[in-house]
């Protein structure tokens, strides 16, 4: 596990399946179903996908009634979206990057990350978080996966 502050200098455009547009409830089971559908039907077939392909889970508008989760990838440009798809643009700026090498560790440490941010006098902007999965992450390969938490300016 590693926690650090990074800067994203170019926005990241993400498109993918939306659990909200699919009519799925906001549950772990829905997310697993959505990622499986994305994997089976769409991964490696997305127009304008940035290469090398990196999967993104966008957990946006966390504290509002507009909450959405997108399972997809980065694209060079956002074109016409398929039915049940949504987009999100990850803005430039500073982020806390929490990285690990095991999928089961990725979501265990939110409290530790917040404690680290508080100790370092960093305010997390709670509107969204970005999960980043390099190729191989879902197959259990030894790759660095991480979550980005935006920092309030």
ChimeraX attribute file (.defattr): number of C-alpha atoms within 10 A of each C-alpha:
attribute: neighborCount
match mode: 1-to-1
recipient: residues
	/A:1	12
	/A:2	10
	/A:3	17
	/A:4	13
	/A:5	15
	/A:6	14
	/A:7	13
	/A:8	13
	/A:9	10
	/A:10	10
	/A:11	11
	/A:12	18
	/A:13	18
	/A:14	25
	/A:15	28
	/A:16	29
	/A:17	25
	/A:18	22
	/A:19	23
	/A:20	18
	/A:21	14
	/A:22	13
	/A:23	10
	/A:24	14
	/A:25	11
	/A:26	13
	/A:27	10
	/A:28	9
	/A:29	11
	/A:30	16
	/A:31	19
	/A:32	12
	/A:33	14
	/A:34	22
	/A:35	23
	/A:36	15
	/A:37	14
	/A:38	18
	/A:39	15
	/A:40	10
	/A:41	11
	/A:42	15
	/A:43	18
	/A:44	13
	/A:45	8
	/A:46	16
	/A:47	11
	/A:48	13
	/A:49	21
	/A:50	16
	/A:51	11
	/A:52	9
	/A:53	16
	/A:54	19
	/A:55	26
	/A:56	21
	/A:57	22
	/A:58	27
	/A:59	17
	/A:60	18
	/A:61	15
	/A:62	14
	/A:63	10
	/A:64	9
	/A:65	7
	/A:66	9
	/A:67	14
	/A:68	19
	/A:69	26
	/A:70	27
	/A:71	27
	/A:72	28
	/A:73	30
	/A:74	25
	/A:75	21
	/A:76	13
	/A:77	14
	/A:78	17
	/A:79	11
	/A:80	8
	/A:81	12
	/A:82	10
	/A:83	10
	/A:84	14
	/A:85	18
	/A:86	22
	/A:87	22
	/A:88	18
	/A:89	13
	/A:90	19
	/A:91	13
	/A:92	13
	/A:93	15
	/A:94	17
	/A:95	22
	/A:96	24
	/A:97	21
	/A:98	21
	/A:99	20
	/A:100	19
	/A:101	17
	/A:102	17
	/A:103	19
	/A:104	9
	/A:105	13
	/A:106	17
	/A:107	13
	/A:108	10
	/A:109	12
	/A:110	12
	/A:111	10
	/A:112	11
	/A:113	19
	/A:114	16
	/A:115	13
	/A:116	15
	/A:117	18
	/A:118	12
	/A:119	9
	/A:120	9
	/A:121	9
	/A:122	17
	/A:123	15
	/A:124	19
	/A:125	13
	/A:126	14
	/A:127	14
	/A:128	19
	/A:129	22
	/A:130	20
	/A:131	20
	/A:132	19
	/A:133	21
	/A:134	17
	/A:135	16
	/A:136	14
	/A:137	18
	/A:138	16
	/A:139	9
	/A:140	12
	/A:141	13
	/A:142	12
	/A:143	18
	/A:144	17
	/A:145	24
	/A:146	26
	/A:147	23
	/A:148	22
	/A:149	23
	/A:150	26
	/A:151	18
	/A:152	12
	/A:153	9
